[in-house]
C-alpha cells in the first residue's frame, strides 16, 4: 500500500487504481469501524443501567442483597440434575407422608367411633356383673382417652352410691375405700381347724 501512496504523491494529477487486495482491506477496515461503532453505542446505552445499579447498591441493605443472592444461588442449584432428583424424591416422600397422615386420620376416626360405641357397652356389662355379685361398687362415666402409649379408659368409681376418686393424697380414694366396702358387704367366713 505504501508504494501506491508514494506513486500517487509523485504524480498527484494522474489517475491511479487500487488493486483488489487493497480495496478488500479497506472494506474490511470499514466493516470493523462500523462494528466498533455499534458496540460503542450499545455500551453507552448500558451506562444508564450501570449508573442505576451503582446508585441502588450505594443505598442498598447489604444483608438483604446477600439474602437475595443466597436465594438465587439456591434456585440455580435447585435446577442442577443431581438436586432435581433429590427434590423429586423429597416431594414424593412428602406426598406419601400426606397420604399416610390421611389414612391415620381415617383410622383414628374409625377407632373413635368404635370407642364411643364400645365403652358405654363395657360400662353396662361390668356394672351388670358387679350387680350380680351384689358388690357395692359400680363404674360411672367410662370413656376413652388418647395417651402417648395408645388408647386408655377413664372412669369414675361409685362405692355404695358415693362417688370416689381413683387416687387421692388425703381422704377416701378407690384404693383405701374399696377394701372397706367389700369387707362390709362381703364378710369373710371363719374356718375352724380340727
MIZALO-690014 format. One record per atom (N, C-alpha, C): residue in three letters; x, y, z. Coordinates in steps of 0.05 Angstrom, whole numbers, always signed. Each point is the difference from the previous one (the first is absolute). Example, Ala and Ser with C-alpha at 12.3 -4.5 7.8 and 13.67 -1.06 7.14 Angstrom:
<atoms>
> ala,+264,-114,+156 .
> ala,-18,+24,+0 .
> ala,+18,+24,+0 .
> ser,-7,+21,-14 .
> ser,+16,+24,+1 .
> ser,-15,+22,+14 .
</atoms>
This chain:
<atoms>
> unk,+17,-24,+0 .
> unk,-17,+24,+0 .
> unk,+18,+25,+0 .
> unk,+22,-1,+14 .
> unk,+18,+24,+2 .
> unk,+11,+6,-28 .
> unk,+9,-19,-16 .
> unk,+9,+8,-27 .
> unk,-21,+13,-17 .
> unk,-26,-7,+3 .
> unk,-21,+12,-15 .
> unk,-3,+29,+9 .
> unk,+1,+5,+26 .
> unk,-2,+28,+10 .
> unk,+23,+17,-9 .
> unk,+24,-11,-1 .
> unk,+24,+15,-10 .
> unk,-3,+7,-29 .
> unk,-10,-19,-16 .
> unk,-4,+5,-29 .
> unk,-20,+22,-4 .
> unk,-21,+0,+16 .
> unk,-21,+21,-2 .
> unk,+12,+27,+8 .
> unk,+16,+0,+21 .
> unk,+12,+25,+9 .
> unk,+19,+11,-21 .
> unk,+14,-18,-16 .
> unk,+18,+9,-21 .
> unk,-16,+11,-23 .
> unk,-22,-10,-6 .
> unk,-17,+9,-23 .
> unk,-28,+4,+10 .
> unk,-6,+22,+14 .
> unk,-26,+4,+12 .
> unk,-23,+3,-20 .
> unk,+5,+9,-24 .
> unk,-21,+5,-19 .
> unk,-7,-24,-17 .
> unk,+17,-20,+0 .
> unk,-6,-23,-17 .
> unk,-18,-19,+16 .
> unk,-21,-11,-14 .
> unk,-18,-19,+14 .
> unk,+15,-26,+6 .
> unk,-5,-11,+23 .
> unk,+12,-26,+8 .
> unk,-23,-18,+9 .
> unk,+3,-25,-4 .
> unk,-20,-20,+9 .
> unk,+13,-17,+22 .
> unk,-16,-5,+20 .
> unk,+10,-17,+22 .
> unk,-5,-30,-8 .
> unk,+19,-17,+8 .
> unk,-5,-28,-6 .
> unk,-22,-11,+17 .
> unk,-12,-23,-9 .
> unk,-23,-12,+14 .
> unk,+6,-7,+29 .
> unk,+25,-9,+6 .
> unk,+7,-7,+28 .
> unk,-2,+25,+18 .
> unk,+8,+23,-10 .
> unk,-1,+25,+15 .
> unk,-30,+7,+5 .
> unk,-16,-3,-21 .
> unk,-28,+7,+3 .
> unk,-14,-18,+20 .
> unk,+7,-26,+0 .
> unk,-11,-19,+20 .
> unk,+9,+8,+28 .
> unk,+25,+8,+3 .
> unk,+10,+8,+27 .
> unk,-14,+25,+9 .
> unk,-5,+19,-18 .
> unk,-14,+25,+8 .
> unk,-29,-7,+8 .
> unk,-12,-18,-15 .
> unk,-28,-8,+6 .
> unk,-1,-14,+28 .
> unk,+19,-17,+5 .
> unk,+2,-14,+26 .
> unk,+3,+20,+22 .
> unk,+18,+21,-5 .
> unk,+4,+20,+20 .
> unk,-26,+16,+6 .
> unk,-15,+6,-21 .
> unk,-25,+15,+4 .
> unk,-20,-18,+16 .
> unk,-1,-26,-6 .
> unk,-19,-17,+14 .
> unk,+8,-2,+30 .
> unk,+26,-1,+6 .
> unk,+9,+0,+28 .
> unk,-7,+26,+13 .
> unk,+4,+22,-14 .
> unk,-7,+26,+11 .
> unk,-30,+1,+7 .
> unk,-17,-11,-18 .
> unk,-29,+0,+4 .
> unk,-7,-17,+24 .
> unk,+13,-24,+3 .
> unk,-5,-18,+23 .
> unk,+8,+13,+26 .
> unk,+23,+14,+0 .
> unk,+10,+14,+24 .
> unk,-20,+22,+8 .
> unk,-10,+14,-20 .
> unk,-19,+22,+5 .
> unk,-26,-11,+12 .
> unk,-10,-22,-11 .
> unk,-25,-13,+11 .
> unk,+5,-9,+29 .
> unk,+23,-13,+5 .
> unk,+6,-9,+26 .
> unk,+3,+23,+20 .
> unk,+12,+21,-9 .
> unk,+3,+24,+17 .
> unk,-27,+12,+7 .
> unk,-18,+1,-20 .
> unk,-27,+11,+5 .
> unk,-15,-18,+20 .
> unk,+3,-27,-3 .
> unk,-14,-18,+18 .
> unk,+11,+3,+28 .
> unk,+27,+2,+3 .
> unk,+11,+3,+26 .
> unk,-7,+27,+13 .
> unk,-2,+21,-16 .
> unk,-9,+26,+11 .
> unk,-28,-2,+10 .
> unk,-17,-16,-14 .
> unk,-28,-4,+9 .
> unk,-1,-14,+27 .
> unk,+20,-16,+6 .
> unk,+1,-15,+26 .
> unk,+9,+19,+23 .
> unk,+12,+23,-7 .
> unk,+10,+17,+21 .
> unk,-22,+9,+20 .
> unk,-24,+6,-11 .
> unk,-22,+9,+17 .
> unk,-8,-23,+20 .
> unk,-2,-25,-11 .
> unk,-7,-22,+17 .
> unk,+22,-5,+21 .
> unk,+25,+2,-8 .
> unk,+22,-4,+19 .
> unk,+0,+22,+22 .
> unk,-5,+25,-8 .
> unk,-2,+21,+19 .
> unk,-23,-5,+20 .
> unk,-23,-10,-10 .
> unk,-22,-6,+17 .
> unk,+7,-22,+20 .
> unk,+14,-21,-9 .
> unk,+8,-22,+18 .
> unk,+19,+10,+21 .
> unk,+19,+18,-9 .
> unk,+19,+11,+20 .
> unk,-14,+16,+21 .
> unk,-20,+16,-9 .
> unk,-15,+16,+19 .
> unk,-16,-17,+19 .
> unk,-12,-22,-10 .
> unk,-15,-18,+17 .
> unk,+18,-15,+20 .
> unk,+24,-8,-9 .
> unk,+19,-14,+17 .
> unk,+9,+19,+22 .
> unk,+5,+25,-7 .
> unk,+9,+20,+20 .
> unk,-20,+3,+23 .
> unk,-26,-1,-7 .
> unk,-21,+4,+20 .
> unk,-12,-26,+9 .
> unk,+10,-24,-9 .
> unk,-13,-25,+6 .
> unk,+8,-11,+27 .
> unk,-16,-19,+9 .
> unk,+5,-15,+25 .
> unk,+17,-24,-8 .
> unk,+24,-2,+10 .
> unk,+19,-21,-8 .
> unk,-12,-27,+9 .
> unk,-12,-1,+23 .
> unk,-11,-25,+10 .
> unk,-22,-10,-18 .
> unk,-17,+18,-9 .
> unk,-22,-8,-18 .
> unk,+11,-9,-27 .
> unk,+21,+13,-10 .
> unk,+12,-8,-25 .
> unk,+13,-27,+3 .
> unk,+14,-5,+22 .
> unk,+12,-26,+4 .
> unk,-21,-22,+2 .
> unk,-22,+6,+13 .
> unk,-22,-19,+2 .
> unk,-12,-6,-28 .
> unk,-4,+21,-16 .
> unk,-10,-4,-27 .
> unk,+20,-16,-17 .
> unk,+26,+5,+3 .
> unk,+20,-15,-14 .
> unk,+0,-29,+8 .
> unk,-3,-5,+26 .
> unk,-1,-28,+10 .
> unk,-24,-14,-11 .
> unk,-23,+14,-1 .
> unk,-25,-12,-10 .
> unk,+3,-6,-30 .
> unk,+12,+18,-15 .
> unk,+3,-4,-29 .
> unk,+20,-23,-5 .
> unk,+21,-2,+16 .
> unk,+18,-23,-3 .
> unk,-14,-26,+6 .
> unk,-17,+0,+21 .
> unk,-15,-24,+7 .
> unk,-19,-7,-23 .
> unk,-13,+19,-12 .
> unk,-18,-5,-23 .
> unk,+16,-12,-23 .
> unk,+24,+11,-5 .
> unk,+17,-11,-21 .
> unk,+8,-28,+6 .
> unk,+8,-5,+25 .
> unk,+8,-27,+8 .
> unk,-23,-20,-2 .
> unk,-25,+10,+5 .
> unk,-24,-17,+0 .
> unk,-3,-12,-28 .
> unk,+9,+13,-21 .
> unk,-4,-10,-27 .
> unk,+24,-16,-10 .
> unk,+19,-6,+17 .
> unk,+22,-17,-9 .
> unk,-10,-29,+1 .
> unk,+9,-17,-18 .
> unk,-12,-27,-3 .
> unk,+1,-16,+26 .
> unk,+22,+1,+15 .
> unk,+1,-16,+25 .
> unk,-20,+10,+20 .
> unk,-3,+26,+2 .
> unk,-19,+11,+20 .
> unk,-29,-5,-9 .
> unk,-5,+0,-26 .
> unk,-27,-4,-10 .
> unk,-10,-28,+9 .
> unk,+18,-20,-1 .
> unk,-8,-27,+8 .
> unk,-6,+0,+30 .
> unk,+17,+13,+16 .
> unk,-5,+1,+29 .
> unk,-26,+15,+7 .
> unk,-5,+22,-14 .
> unk,-24,+15,+5 .
> unk,-25,-16,-8 .
> unk,+2,-14,-22 .
> unk,-23,-17,-8 .
> unk,-5,-22,+20 .
> unk,+22,-12,+11 .
> unk,-3,-21,+21 .
> unk,-13,+12,+25 .
> unk,+9,+25,+7 .
> unk,-12,+13,+23 .
> unk,-30,+5,-4 .
> unk,-7,+10,-23 .
> unk,-28,+5,-6 .
> unk,-17,-25,+1 .
> unk,+11,-22,-10 .
> unk,-14,-26,+0 .
> unk,-4,-10,+29 .
> unk,+21,+3,+17 .
> unk,-2,-8,+28 .
> unk,-20,+18,+15 .
> unk,+0,+25,-7 .
> unk,-19,+19,+13 .
> unk,-29,-8,-7 .
> unk,-4,-7,-26 .
> unk,-27,-8,-9 .
> unk,-8,-27,+14 .
> unk,+20,-18,+3 .
> unk,-6,-26,+13 .
> unk,-7,+5,+29 .
> unk,+15,+19,+13 .
> unk,-6,+6,+28 .
> unk,-28,+12,+2 .
> unk,-8,+17,-18 .
> unk,-27,+11,+0 .
> unk,-21,-22,-2 .
> unk,+5,-20,-18 .
> unk,-19,-22,-3 .
> unk,-1,-17,+26 .
> unk,+23,-4,+12 .
> unk,+1,-16,+25 .
> unk,-15,+15,+22 .
> unk,+4,+26,+2 .
> unk,-14,+16,+20 .
> unk,-30,-1,-5 .
> unk,-8,+0,-25 .
> unk,-29,-2,-6 .
> unk,-11,-27,+9 .
> unk,+15,-22,-6 .
> unk,-8,-26,+9 .
> unk,-1,-2,+30 .
> unk,+20,+12,+14 .
> unk,+1,+0,+29 .
> unk,-25,+15,+11 .
> unk,-7,+23,-12 .
> unk,-24,+14,+9 .
> unk,-25,-16,-4 .
> unk,-1,-14,-23 .
> unk,-24,-17,-5 .
> unk,-1,-22,+21 .
> unk,+23,-13,+5 .
> unk,+1,-22,+20 .
> unk,-8,+11,+28 .
> unk,+10,+24,+6 .
> unk,-6,+12,+27 .
> unk,-30,+6,+1 .
> unk,-12,+10,-21 .
> unk,-29,+6,+0 .
> unk,-16,-26,+4 .
> unk,+9,-22,-14 .
> unk,-14,-25,+3 .
> unk,+3,-11,+28 .
> unk,+25,+2,+11 .
> unk,+4,-9,+28 .
> unk,-16,+17,+20 .
> unk,-1,+26,-4 .
> unk,-16,+17,+18 .
> unk,-30,-8,-2 .
> unk,-9,-5,-24 .
> unk,-28,-8,-3 .
> unk,-5,-27,+15 .
> unk,+19,-19,-3 .
> unk,-2,-26,+13 .
> unk,+0,+4,+31 .
> unk,+19,+16,+10 .
> unk,+2,+4,+29 .
> unk,-25,+14,+11 .
> unk,-11,+19,-15 .
> unk,-25,+13,+10 .
> unk,-23,-19,+3 .
> unk,+0,-21,-16 .
> unk,-21,-20,+2 .
> unk,+7,-23,+19 .
> unk,+25,-7,+2 .
> unk,+7,-24,+16 .
> unk,+4,+6,+30 .
> unk,+11,+24,+7 .
> unk,+5,+5,+28 .
> unk,-26,+2,+17 .
> unk,-21,+13,-10 .
> unk,-25,-1,+16 .
> unk,-11,-29,+3 .
> unk,+4,-16,-21 .
> unk,-8,-28,+2 .
> unk,+16,-15,+21 .
> unk,+26,+5,+2 .
> unk,+17,-12,+20 .
> unk,-10,+9,+28 .
> unk,-6,+26,+3 .
> unk,-9,+10,+26 .
> unk,-26,-15,+8 .
> unk,-18,-3,-18 .
> unk,-25,-14,+6 .
> unk,+5,-29,+7 .
> unk,+18,-13,-15 .
> unk,+5,-29,+5 .
> unk,+14,-3,+27 .
> unk,+20,+16,+6 .
> unk,+15,-2,+25 .
> unk,-19,+5,+24 .
> unk,-16,+21,-2 .
> unk,-19,+7,+21 .
> unk,-20,-23,+4 .
> unk,-8,-13,-22 .
> unk,-19,-22,+2 .
> unk,+13,-23,+16 .
> unk,+25,-7,-5 .
> unk,+14,-21,+15 .
> unk,+4,+9,+29 .
> unk,+7,+25,+5 .
> unk,+4,+9,+27 .
> unk,-26,-2,+16 .
> unk,-23,+6,-14 .
> unk,-26,-2,+13 .
> unk,-7,-29,+6 .
> unk,+7,-18,-18 .
> unk,-6,-29,+4 .
> unk,+16,-11,+24 .
> unk,+24,+11,+4 .
> unk,+17,-8,+23 .
> unk,-8,+15,+25 .
> unk,-20,+17,-2 .
> unk,-9,+16,+23 .
> unk,+22,+17,+12 .
> unk,+16,+11,-18 .
> unk,+22,+17,+9 .
> unk,-11,+29,+4 .
> unk,+11,+14,+19 .
> unk,-8,+27,+5 .
> unk,+16,+20,-17 .
> unk,+12,-11,-22 .
> unk,+17,+17,-17 .
> unk,-12,-1,-28 .
> unk,+1,+23,-14 .
> unk,-7,+0,-28 .
> unk,+17,+22,-14 .
> unk,+1,-2,-26 .
> unk,+15,+19,-16 .
> unk,-19,+21,-11 .
> unk,+12,+23,-4 .
> unk,-16,+22,-11 .
> unk,+17,+16,-19 .
> unk,-12,+11,-21 .
> unk,+13,+17,-20 .
> unk,+25,-13,-12 .
> unk,-3,-24,-10 .
> unk,+23,-14,-13 .
> unk,+2,+13,-28 .
> unk,+24,+10,-5 .
> unk,+5,+12,-27 .
> unk,+29,-5,-8 .
> unk,+5,+3,-25 .
> unk,+27,-5,-11 .
> unk,+17,+25,+2 .
> unk,+26,-5,+3 .
> unk,+20,+21,+2 .
> unk,+24,-7,-18 .
> unk,+9,+19,-16 .
> unk,+24,-4,-16 .
> unk,+25,+7,+17 .
> unk,+19,-18,+2 .
> unk,+25,+5,+14 .
> unk,+23,-5,-20 .
> unk,+24,+7,+8 .
> unk,+23,-5,-17 .
> unk,+4,-30,-5 .
> unk,-8,-16,+19 .
> unk,+3,-29,-3 .
> unk,-23,-13,-16 .
> unk,-21,+14,-6 .
> unk,-23,-10,-14 .
> unk,-25,+7,+14 .
> unk,-21,-16,-5 .
> unk,-26,+5,+12 .
> unk,-1,-9,+29 .
> unk,-15,+14,+16 .
> unk,-3,-7,+28 .
> unk,-29,+7,+7 .
> unk,-8,-8,+24 .
> unk,-27,+6,+9 .
> unk,+1,+18,+24 .
> unk,-20,+17,+2 .
> unk,-3,+18,+22 .
> unk,-28,-7,+12 .
> unk,-1,-1,+27 .
> unk,-26,-7,+12 .
> unk,+0,+10,+29 .
> unk,-24,+1,+11 .
> unk,-4,+6,+28 .
> unk,-11,-24,+14 .
> unk,+6,-2,+26 .
> unk,-9,-23,+16 .
> unk,-21,+10,+20 .
> unk,-21,-14,+2 .
> unk,-21,+7,+19 .
> unk,-2,-24,+20 .
> unk,+6,+6,+25 .
> unk,-1,-20,+21 .
> unk,-23,+6,+19 .
> unk,-19,-18,+2 .
> unk,-24,+4,+17 .
> unk,-14,+26,-7 .
> unk,-3,+5,-26 .
> unk,-13,+25,-11 .
> unk,+15,+25,+7 .
> unk,+25,-1,+7 .
> unk,+16,+24,+5 .
> unk,+23,+0,-20 .
> unk,+2,+21,-16 .
> unk,+23,+2,-19 .
> unk,+26,+3,+15 .
> unk,+21,-15,-8 .
> unk,+26,+0,+13 .
> unk,+21,+4,-21 .
> unk,+20,+17,+7 .
> unk,+22,+4,-18 .
> unk,+16,-26,-3 .
> unk,+13,-3,-23 .
> unk,+17,-24,-4 .
> unk,+24,+1,+18 .
> unk,+13,+24,+1 .
> unk,+23,+3,+17 .
> unk,-3,+27,+15 .
> unk,+10,+1,+24 .
> unk,-1,+24,+16 .
> unk,+23,-1,+20 .
> unk,+12,+24,+4 .
> unk,+21,+1,+21 .
> unk,-12,-1,+28 .
> unk,-24,+12,+3 .
> unk,-13,+0,+25 .
> unk,-29,-7,-4 .
> unk,-12,-11,+20 .
> unk,-29,-6,-1 .
> unk,-5,-26,-15 .
> unk,-25,-6,-4 .
> unk,-7,-26,-13 .
> unk,+8,-1,-29 .
> unk,+9,-23,-8 .
> unk,+6,-5,-28 .
> unk,-7,-29,-6 .
> unk,+1,-7,-26 .
> unk,-6,-27,-8 .
> unk,+17,-20,+15 .
> unk,+25,+7,+3 .
> unk,+19,-19,+12 .
> unk,-7,-7,+29 .
> unk,-7,+20,+17 .
> unk,-5,-5,+28 .
> unk,-29,-5,+6 .
> unk,-18,+8,-18 .
> unk,-29,-3,+6 .
> unk,-10,-26,-9 .
> unk,+10,-11,-22 .
> unk,-10,-25,-11 .
> unk,+3,-23,+19 .
> unk,+22,-2,+13 .
> unk,+4,-22,+19 .
> unk,-19,+3,+24 .
> unk,-6,+24,+8 .
> unk,-19,+4,+22 .
> unk,-28,-8,-9 .
> unk,-7,+8,-24 .
> unk,-27,-6,-10 .
> unk,-4,-29,-4 .
> unk,+20,-14,-11 .
> unk,-4,-29,-4 .
> unk,+0,-15,+26 .
> unk,+14,+10,+20 .
> unk,+0,-14,+26 .
> unk,-28,+3,+13 .
> unk,-13,+23,-5 .
> unk,-26,+4,+12 .
> unk,-21,-17,-15 .
> unk,+2,-1,-27 .
> unk,-20,-14,-16 .
> unk,+5,-30,+0 .
> unk,+25,-8,+0 .
> unk,+6,-28,-3 .
> unk,+18,-9,+24 .
> unk,-12,-5,+22 .
> unk,+16,-9,+23 .
> unk,+12,-28,-7 .
> unk,+25,-3,+8 .
> unk,+14,-25,-6 .
> unk,-9,-21,+20 .
> unk,-6,-24,-8 .
> unk,-8,-22,+19 .
> unk,+24,-8,+16 .
> unk,-6,-9,+24 .
> unk,+22,-9,+18 .
> unk,+0,-31,-2 .
> unk,+24,-10,+0 .
> unk,+3,-29,-1 .
> unk,+13,-9,+26 .
> unk,-10,-23,+10 .
> unk,+12,-11,+24 .
> unk,+17,-23,-8 .
> unk,+22,-3,+14 .
> unk,+18,-21,-6 .
> unk,-5,-24,+19 .
> unk,+0,-23,-10 .
> unk,-6,-24,+17 .
> unk,+25,-15,+4 .
</atoms>
